[in-house]
């Protein structure tokens, strides 16, 4: 309750301060509204006479041709290619390193770029073309992009991204035993026909896929086995749409069809039994086959309308309807020995499911310019979905002891029918105030109403017949949220900016119990451009979330302090350095059990989770000579973990104190305008304070050559 | 069908506001002063600008804006004048001055410049002299509609950036961009870090989305031009959280959905930017993350222990290692097609 009172006082003080500042600032701004400028547009007035003299001195001179690279036909072409080799050397837990960094030895196309533009802005095939490649050849994150356009004819965008994931199980299996080694590729291609015209057409194709190894598990006779499986899923999106502009109104309509398939499988005869999972049960698994194909498709149609009513009312309406359907099949069979002496067990399991999800989304927003300083905005969102699915499973188990004949098959069938529904309404009403550069502010009210509904029936029987019965209501929650939002930005001088934001709200209910019944977010940020070469940024963010319900007593507080400096004394030196401190504290009531059977004990305790993170980051570039360039980067993170504090006997303190260094240095030597040699060194050092088995130290050296052509 | 009170309140307010808005529109229509002249006679073409503003023109020819400089566009939407307004008076004024200088009459030229009324009439619109709102409104004149991508900038007027006085020109430079693509002043995420510096530290954590590596951009998940969702988040193509744009395998639909995933969003369990905990979870221990919700809470799971669809509250022996990682058995934690407890 003490915390609540503090929060209330804080809110009251903040709200009072905002209202006061708004009134004072509004009065001030009204009395001295001045011509303002955007932050990055400050510049000295040109000497008009000198300008005129210069123009007269060079009568009729046309602009110089810009630096455009090679001229090929009617196009200027600039391109560069950086190719290099990475040498990686890791000591300690390499799996942990791969989980976090995942950089390995090998040849890389570190960067490639091609920029081609029509000299006079109008080319035959294209006006401009840009292609980029980053980190191709095996790094954890690779990019390929191509963008080309011809004014009023077409614009084509494509972007392909590849991610290599490696997740280690680690010795602390409570974090995650199921490691995986996945490659994911996300590709997106968009073609817009007749851009800049009144009617435009859009065609698109997106493909997202992943494949690799993963480690699921299975429980046999209360023992666990880690399996090695392969997974492969892919999603294909086909899009078509049209935009039009008529009478100052913009219309947009689009349709999408998605097909998704997922084919994870485990077919193996070798199994890992991590003994620590259940050292007393010694079941064995002889063979297993598991196939879990899923097929789904979605059809989405959407439309939008945007325009002005008169000069002062701006309206946007958008709607989306989505129909999704999914079908899943699960087939598994295994053979193994149970913990019962000399007993073999064979089991087949299959499941069949079908799910559909219709959903709707409607957005509407309106802005009304009361005058040149005040704007009234209202945004509204309605969203709804109902996920309705049913499934049935069949499980047949046959046990055989010794040389006896197989026992009677044990058959178990499950029928399930489930509905998950959500309907939500959001509305944000706010008043925006803008008085040029000096002052802008907003005050608003956000309201939300959500209805969550869970209905279902799951019946297990050994009868082949299923008698449908009514679904029972498992849970139905109605949550109303009301929040006050406000903030302002003050620029006392051309070089100083101060931003303040606050949001305070209440929920009358919580769907998941870590959701707060009260929440407050406060943010302060300041930017100071001390000189043309030196600037500072400071920020403070505070988030408080409280759910004081007796069973829950959840409280989560976050405080973040950031300060950074940017120093660019001249073109040859640039330094950016910063410090960030993040303090997280969460407490929640816990209820769990220790022991089993008659010795089972219920524990009513409290979770105390801490994070006390200190981060330092530095980026610096020094052009040592006209040819020699030095880049230095350093990131340091230290989580201090939990503070020393007296805790109750049933309290669980949760923290992960650790330290991570990541320095990097890169030296570049420009031999001539076309060729640059680079060598870089990067070091990673990861240390957990309480458990050293995941620690690693890694050195990555990259030698590369850059060619501009 | 029961209509929620909130909708009724909104409808009532909207209805009540219509006469007021209509009155204001009428009353204010005449008061509005356009920043740019709509008279085509005031427009002389960008070639005239190049005579004096050589440097700006040089850079401008490389940018996408230069493609407006042709007869497919209205004269009020072409080249330099599309943003800076008609230059007729400006050109006449300065041509006169130049003529005087050519004739060696510098003093007369200076006198002409000192003539406040004439100089004011000849002044072009400078973006350094108008507010962020006005500057952005001028950009939106073209970029809100046919020049823009579908719906991308429809909500700019209500965006967080706009609310905080951030104009288009804070991120884009029409004359001398660092990146020719979208005329950006800097590449992402460095440009975003200029204000959102705290996120730089977050993305440096051991487990993070691949923003520093260049695999992702801030604008993949956030619509910097303003969206309808909180934090300017984009939606996936199906109207869901943007996470599902890439993590398509979590989309489902599943027979048994882990309801918080769809009702509250992925951030109920994950920290989206970066974390020191594996899988960007909000806690270093899976079981404690789960227990924070699945502990002694009426309705979670089930209103009581007899809830049929959701299974009972966890009664496992948490001293036993095999029960210390919930996702060991509850493998399909985002949603399952075969078991209500996501096994």
Interface residues (C-beta under 8 A of the other chain):
Chain A: X35 X36 X37 X38 X39 X40 X41 X42 X43 X48 X49 X51 X52 X53 X54 X55 X56 X60 X61 X62 X63 X64 X65 X66 X68 X99 X100 X115 X117 X121 X122 X127 X128 X130 X134 X135 X139 X140 X141 X142 X143 X147 X151 X152 X161 X163 X167 X170 X173 X174 X175 X176 X177 X178 X184 X186 X192 X195 X196 X197 X198 X200 X202 X208 X210 X216 X217 X219 X224 X233 X235 X237 X239 X241 X243 X245 X250 X252 X254 X256 X258 X260 X262 X276 X277 X278 X294 X296 X298 X300 X304 X306 X309 X310 X311 X312 X313 X314 X316 X318 X320 X322 X324 X325 X326 X328 X330 X351 X353 X354 X355 X356 X357 X359 X361 X363 X365 X367 X368 X369 X370 X371 X375 X377 X378 X379 X380 X381 X383 X385 X387 X389 X390 X391 X393 X416 X418 X420 X422 X425 X427 X430 X432 X434 X435 X436 X437 X440 X442 X447 X448 X449 X450 X451 X452 X454 X455 X456 X457 X458 X471 X472 X474 X475 X477 X480 X487 X489 X491 X499 X501 X511 X512 X513 X514 X515 X525 X527 X537 X539 X541 X551 X552 X554 X560 X562 X564 X578 X580 X582 X586 X588 X589 X590 X591 X592 X593 X594 X595 X596 X600 X604 X607 X609 X611 X613 X615 X617 X635 X637 X639 X652 X654 X655 X656 X658 X660 X662 X686
Chain B: X4 X5 X6 X7 X10 X14 X21 X24 X25 X28 X29 X31 X32 X50 X51 X52 X54 X55 X57 X58 X59 X61 X62 X64 X66 X67 X69 X70 X72 X94 X97 X98 X101 X102 X106 X109 X110 X113 X127 X128 X129 X130 X131 X132 X133 X135 X144 X145 X146 X147 X149 X150 X151 X154 X155 X157 X158 X162 X163 X164 X165 X167 X169 X170 X173 X180 X181 X185 X194 X195 X197 X198 X200 X201 X202 X204 X205 X206 X207 X210 X213 X214 X215 X216 X228 X229 X235 X237 X238 X239 X246 X248 X249 X251 X252 X253 X254 X255 X256 X257 X259 X260 X262 X263 X264 X268 X276 X277 X278 X279 X283 X284 X285 X286 X287 X288 X291 X292 X293 X295 X296 X297 X298 X299 X300 X301 X302 X303 X307 X308 X309 X310 X313 X314 X315 X316 X317 X318 X319 X320 X321 X322 X324 X325 X327 X328 X329 X331 X337 X338 X340
